[in-house]
Amino acid sequence: MNINLIVIGKLKESYLRDACAEYIKRLGRYCTFQLHELNECRLSNEPSEKEISSALEKEAEQIKHYASGFIIPMCIEGKQLSSVELSGKIRDVGVNGQSTVTFIIGSSFGLAPSIKAMGDLKLSMSKMTFPHQLARVMLLEQIYRAFQIAEGGKYHK
């Protein structure tokens, strides 16, 4: 199984980079993992809707270059799954003959509609709002947990 994570922007805090590195290391036991950190479009301090829309479309062009397989854009209007349900979804993708799952995390303004439309499953972590950079750590942890669940490991308990 191949897992791709496409993200807009880089992590600024070292403790978040360290947490991501730990989960990426752990995932190596279960899958081939690739992280694609793409450049965030710079916006003015108080961007207009048009400026935001234009930036999201520019980011979408970068994302499309790396998106493949079963595509899961992370967006607030997406479906909320339990950890067990996510594990089952990843397993089902493999059983149905696809070898790649691609998760996409947009910028703090989200994802362009064209990226959401590409999605095979739009996924939301919660109705709550989390710091954008923390979302990457949380998603990596959930992907790792999904593989642990599939294996029957003790991590999930």
N, C-alpha and C positions, 0 to 999 in steps of 0.2 A: 504494500500500500504506500502511495505517495501522498504526503500532506504538504500543501503549499499554504503559506500565509502571506498575503499581500497587504501591506500597511502603507498608509500615507503618513509621512513624517518619521522622524527619528526620536528615540527615547533620550531625554535630557538627563534624567537622574540615574546615577550609577546603581542604586539599589534596585531599580526597575530593570535595568539591563542585566544585572546579576540574576534576578528572579527568572527572567526570560531565558537566559543562558542555561540555567539549571533545568527548566522544563524541556528545553530543546535537547539537552544532553539525555535526559530520561526518555524522550520520545525516540531516540536513536535505536532503542531496543525493539521498537514496534514498527517503525516506518522509516521511509526516506523523507526527511523534512527539509523544506526550503523556505527561507524567509526572504521576501522581496520588500525592502524598504524603499519607497518611492518618494520623490520630492513633493513637498507640499507647496501649493501655489501661495505666494505672498499676497495678502490683502491689506487694504487700508484699515485704520483703526475702527472705523464704523462703515463697513462695506454695505453697498446697496444690494438688493436682491439680484440685480443684473450682474454685479461683480461676483457675487457668490456663485451664481449659476454658471458663469463663464469659467471660474476657477474649478468648479466641480467637473465640468466637461473636459478641461485640460487634464485634470487628474485621471478622469475616466480613460482618456487615450493611453496614458501610461499603464493603467490597470489592465486594459484589454490585451496588451502585449504579453502579459504573464498568466492571465486567467485561462484555465483549462480543466477538463474533467467535470466533476460534479461541483457546481459553483454555489457557495453559500455566502452571500453578502450579509454583513452584520448591520442591522438597521432597526430602529426603535419600533417600527410597525411590523417587524417580523414576528414569526411564531416563537413562543417560549417553550422550550423543551426541558425536561428534567435531565439530569446527568445520564440516567439509564436510557432515556429515549434518544439522547445524542449518540450514545454508544451503539444502540441498535441501528440508528440511521447510518453511521459510518460503516458498520458491518454490512448492512443491506446494500450500500453502494458497491462494496467489493463483491458481494454475492451476485449482484446484477451485472458484473463484468466490467465495471469501471475501476481503474487502478489509482485514480487521482481524485482527491477532494481538495478544493481550493476555498479557503476562507478569506474574506476581504473586509478589512477595517478601513473606513474612509477617514477623512480629516475631521476636525472638530465641527465642521458644517455638514458632515455626513457623506453620502455618496450620490452621484448623479443618477437620475432616473434610468439612464441607459444601462448602468451597472446593475441596478436593482432588477431591471427587466431580464437581464442575463441569468439571474439566479434560478437555480433549481429548487432552492429552499431559502427563503429570507428568514434569518434568525435574529432574535432579540435576547439579550441576556436577562433583561428585567425591565419593568416599567420605571424603575428608579434610574436616576442619572448618576453616572460614575465618571471620574476623571478620564479623559480620553486615553491617556497613556497607561492607566491602570487596566483598561479594557484588554490590552494585548496580553498582559500577565494573566488576567482572569480567563481569557479564551485558551491560552496555552495550557493552563492548569486543567481546564475542562476537557481538552483534547487528550491530555495525558490520562485523566481520570477515565475517559471513555475507553481507552485501550486497557486500562487496569480492570474495569468492569467486564469487558469482553473476555479477559483472561481469567476472571474469577479471583483477582488479586485482593489483598487485604486493605489496600490504600483507600478504597471507597467506603469501607465500613466505619 
